[in-house]
Amino acid sequence: MVHPSKTVAVIGGGMVGACIARYLQRDGHNVIILDPNEPGDGASFGNAGCFNPSSLVPIAGPDTFKQVPGYLMDPLGPLSIRWSYLLQVTPWLVRYGLAGVPEKIKHQSLALKSILSRSLEALMPLVDDCGAHDLVRRDGILIVYRSGQSVASDSRGWNLRREHGIHWEELDRDAVRDFDPNLTRDIQFGKFVPGNGHTVNPGALVKEIVRHVVQSGGQYRKVRATDFLFNGDKLQAVLTDHGPVTVDMAVVAAGAHSKALARAAGNSVPLESERGYHVMIKTPEVRPRVPTTDSDHKFVVTPMQEGVRVAGTVELAGLDAKPNWKRAEILLNRIGGLYPALGKTYRPDDFTVWMGHRPSLPDSLPVMGRSKRSADVIYAFGHQHVGMTAAPYTGVIIAALAAGRPSPVDLTPFQPDRF
Ligand SMILES: Cc1cc2nc3c(=O)[nH]c(=O)nc-3n(C[C@H](O)[C@H](O)[C@H](O)COP(=O)(O)OP(=O)(O)OC[C@H]3O[C@@H](n4cnc5c(N)ncnc54)[C@H](O)[C@@H]3O)c2cc1C
C-alpha cells in the first residue's frame, strides 16, 4: 500500500490499460479507467492471443529494405501499404528501416527482453485476482517451416533468442506430425517454444481484469480523453468529451490513439498504426494443438474459445481508413495450406472478420516514461506486435513510477523523447 494513495486516470482500457489499472489498484491507488469504447474492444480484442516472451526480435532488421518491395509486389503478401497513405507514412518507414541495423537491434532486443521475459509471472497474479484461469493456457507455441531455406531466412531471430536464453525444441518432419497430425505434410521443420502461453479469449481476459478493478472500488467511465488541464507543472484534470475528470495523475495507454494525447502533454512521438486482421472460423473441423505460426506466410493460428482464429498481416493505412476485408480473405485462403482440413469454402455465417491497430513506434519499442509537460502524466503505449505479452509487466513498471519507486527495468530505451 502506498501512502498517500492517489487518484489516477488510466486513459485506455485495452490490455495495457487494464494491467496498469490493476497494478495501480494493488498499490492502493484510486483508479479511474477512461475509454469511449468497452474495455478490451481495441487491438486487445482481435490479436492472436499469445504471451510470447520469445518475441524479443525487433520487427525491423537488416533485410527490411530488401524484403519490403517483394512483400509489396505480392498481393497475397503479409505487408501492404494503402497508396493514398504512402506519403504520410514515408517518414515512419524511413525511421523503421534505419532502426534495423545490428547495433540498434542488439539494444532493442535487450529492452524487449526486459519487459517480455516476466510476462506470465506478472500476468498470473492478475488472473488469480479476477479468477480468469479458464482463459489462460501455458502450453507453448509452435512455429513451422516448409523448407531449410525458410528456416535459414529466420536464423537471425533464432540466434538472437539463443543469445537471450530462450529455450525451444527443434522438431523434424516426423516430430511435427506427431505433435500436431492436422498440419500439412509439407511442413519440414518446427520449433516448439514451451515457455510461451496464450489466452483463448483476449477480449474477455481484458474485460475480466477491468471487471475486477471496478469490483474492487475502481471506476470505468465511458468517455474519450481529449486534453489535460495543468496548474504550473501539476496535473489538475483529464479533459474528456463529457467534462473534466479531476485526478492527481494520468497514464496514457490509449494504444494506437495515444499520439494526440502525448502531444497534449508535450511530446511528439512517431506512433503509427500497423493494422492487422483476423478471421475467426466458428466451427472448425480441426483445431491446432497450440498457437501455430506459419513462418512462410506470417500468420498465427490460435485455438480459442469461440473457434480457430487466423491472425496476422500488416497494413499501413492509418487510423481512419476503412478496413480492406480482402486482407482478411487472404488469411482465410491461406489456412488450408497449413491445416488442410480447414481449407474449404466457407459460408459467410461460418466465420467473422476483424481489423485492429497495432500501436507501433519505428524502433519496435513502446514509450514508457513521464511526459515533458508534467511528471504527473505517464506514458505507456506503443507495444506494437507484443502488447498482450508486454502489458502485465508494463503494469508493474508503471505502478512503480506512479508510486515514486525505482523502475524495475532500465527505462532509457523507452523514453518518450528518444526520437
Ligand atoms: C492481428 C494482430 C495479432 C496480434 N497478436 C498478438 C499476440 O499474439 N501477442 C501479443 O503480445 N500481441 C499481439 N498483438 C498486439 C496486441 O494486440 C497489441 O499490442 C495490444 O493489444 C495493444 O494494447 P493496448 O491496450 O495498448 O491497445 P488497445 O487494445 O487498442 O486499447 C487502447 C484503448 O484505448 C482506447 N482509447 C483510444 N483513444 C482514447 C481516448 N482518447 N480516450 C480514452 N480511451 C481511448 C480505445 O478505445 C481502446 O480501448 C497483435 C495485434 C494484431 C493486430
PDBQT file of the ligand as one rigid body, heavy atoms in Angstrom, charges set to zero:
ROOT
HETATM    1  C1  LIG A 501      -3.583  -9.253 -35.857  1.00  0.00    +0.000 C 
HETATM    2  C2  LIG A 501      -2.862  -8.974 -34.546  1.00  0.00    +0.000 A 
HETATM    3  C3  LIG A 501      -2.292 -10.037 -33.855  1.00  0.00    +0.000 A 
HETATM    4  C4  LIG A 501      -1.608  -9.794 -32.658  1.00  0.00    +0.000 A 
HETATM    5  N1  LIG A 501      -1.133 -10.848 -31.929  1.00  0.00    +0.000 NA
HETATM    6  C5  LIG A 501      -0.515 -10.630 -30.748  1.00  0.00    +0.000 A 
HETATM    7  C6  LIG A 501      -0.079 -11.724 -29.951  1.00  0.00    +0.000 A 
HETATM    8  O1  LIG A 501      -0.308 -12.892 -30.270  1.00  0.00    +0.000 OA
HETATM    9  N2  LIG A 501       0.583 -11.450 -28.798  1.00  0.00    +0.000 N 
HETATM   10  C7  LIG A 501       0.850 -10.166 -28.391  1.00  0.00    +0.000 A 
HETATM   11  O2  LIG A 501       1.502  -9.986 -27.366  1.00  0.00    +0.000 OA
HETATM   12  N3  LIG A 501       0.377  -9.105 -29.096  1.00  0.00    +0.000 NA
HETATM   13  C8  LIG A 501      -0.292  -9.312 -30.264  1.00  0.00    +0.000 A 
HETATM   14  N4  LIG A 501      -0.765  -8.254 -30.988  1.00  0.00    +0.000 N 
HETATM   15  C9  LIG A 501      -0.526  -6.890 -30.490  1.00  0.00    +0.000 C 
HETATM   16  C10 LIG A 501      -1.507  -6.505 -29.405  1.00  0.00    +0.000 C 
HETATM   17  O3  LIG A 501      -2.819  -6.822 -29.785  1.00  0.00    +0.000 OA
HETATM   18  C11 LIG A 501      -1.400  -5.006 -29.105  1.00  0.00    +0.000 C 
HETATM   19  O4  LIG A 501      -0.062  -4.619 -28.939  1.00  0.00    +0.000 OA
HETATM   20  C12 LIG A 501      -2.146  -4.691 -27.810  1.00  0.00    +0.000 C 
HETATM   21  O5  LIG A 501      -3.449  -5.191 -27.877  1.00  0.00    +0.000 OA
HETATM   22  C13 LIG A 501      -2.152  -3.192 -27.553  1.00  0.00    +0.000 C 
HETATM   23  O6  LIG A 501      -2.896  -2.986 -26.380  1.00  0.00    +0.000 OA
HETATM   24  P1  LIG A 501      -3.300  -1.537 -25.909  1.00  0.00    +0.000 P 
HETATM   25  O7  LIG A 501      -4.015  -1.672 -24.635  1.00  0.00    +0.000 OA
HETATM   26  O8  LIG A 501      -2.096  -0.652 -25.972  1.00  0.00    +0.000 OA
HETATM   27  O9  LIG A 501      -4.252  -1.004 -27.096  1.00  0.00    +0.000 OA
HETATM   28  P2  LIG A 501      -5.807  -1.286 -27.369  1.00  0.00    +0.000 P 
HETATM   29  O10 LIG A 501      -6.192  -2.662 -27.040  1.00  0.00    +0.000 OA
HETATM   30  O11 LIG A 501      -6.049  -0.814 -28.759  1.00  0.00    +0.000 OA
HETATM   31  O12 LIG A 501      -6.515  -0.362 -26.329  1.00  0.00    +0.000 OA
HETATM   32  C14 LIG A 501      -6.489   1.045 -26.416  1.00  0.00    +0.000 C 
HETATM   33  C15 LIG A 501      -7.789   1.558 -25.844  1.00  0.00    +0.000 C 
HETATM   34  O13 LIG A 501      -7.709   2.986 -25.775  1.00  0.00    +0.000 OA
HETATM   35  C16 LIG A 501      -8.987   3.482 -26.063  1.00  0.00    +0.000 C 
HETATM   36  N5  LIG A 501      -8.861   4.878 -26.483  1.00  0.00    +0.000 N 
HETATM   37  C17 LIG A 501      -8.483   5.365 -27.679  1.00  0.00    +0.000 A 
HETATM   38  N6  LIG A 501      -8.485   6.709 -27.664  1.00  0.00    +0.000 NA
HETATM   39  C18 LIG A 501      -8.883   7.080 -26.421  1.00  0.00    +0.000 A 
HETATM   40  C19 LIG A 501      -9.090   8.325 -25.784  1.00  0.00    +0.000 A 
HETATM   41  N7  LIG A 501      -8.860   9.479 -26.429  1.00  0.00    +0.000 N 
HETATM   42  N8  LIG A 501      -9.531   8.342 -24.504  1.00  0.00    +0.000 NA
HETATM   43  C20 LIG A 501      -9.724   7.184 -23.824  1.00  0.00    +0.000 A 
HETATM   44  N9  LIG A 501      -9.536   5.975 -24.381  1.00  0.00    +0.000 NA
HETATM   45  C21 LIG A 501      -9.110   5.923 -25.656  1.00  0.00    +0.000 A 
HETATM   46  C22 LIG A 501      -9.521   2.559 -27.148  1.00  0.00    +0.000 C 
HETATM   47  O14 LIG A 501     -10.942   2.616 -27.214  1.00  0.00    +0.000 OA
HETATM   48  C23 LIG A 501      -9.011   1.215 -26.685  1.00  0.00    +0.000 C 
HETATM   49  O15 LIG A 501      -9.951   0.509 -25.895  1.00  0.00    +0.000 OA
HETATM   50  C24 LIG A 501      -1.462  -8.461 -32.184  1.00  0.00    +0.000 A 
HETATM   51  C25 LIG A 501      -2.067  -7.403 -32.869  1.00  0.00    +0.000 A 
HETATM   52  C26 LIG A 501      -2.771  -7.654 -34.031  1.00  0.00    +0.000 A 
HETATM   53  C27 LIG A 501      -3.437  -6.513 -34.734  1.00  0.00    +0.000 C 
ENDROOT
TORSDOF 0
